[in-house]
Amino acid sequence: MARPKMLKLPEVLDEIGISRAAFYRMRARGQAPRLVKLPNGHLRVRRNDLDDWLSNLDSPPADCTD
């Protein structure tokens, strides 16, 4: 089985168009894609985690009723 694509944080920031500081503020609020810390200390985001996070931005909140 192929390993998932791992993106470097600058690649993620460039793709979603926000600063590192804004990303970490979102992360502190639990509103950012999950980071994976590698044994060497580098941070990565799995491509599928980022794609899932982006697709959920368009979804209404779960407690929203019509």
Sequence and secondary structure as in RCSB ss.txt:
>XXXX:A:sequence
MARPKMLKLPEVLDEIGISRAAFYRMRARGQAPRLVKLPNGHLRVRRNDLDDWLSNLDSPPADCTD
>XXXX:A:secstr
     EEEHHHHHHHHT  HHHHHHHHHTT S   EE TTS EEEEHHHHHHHHHHHTS  TT   
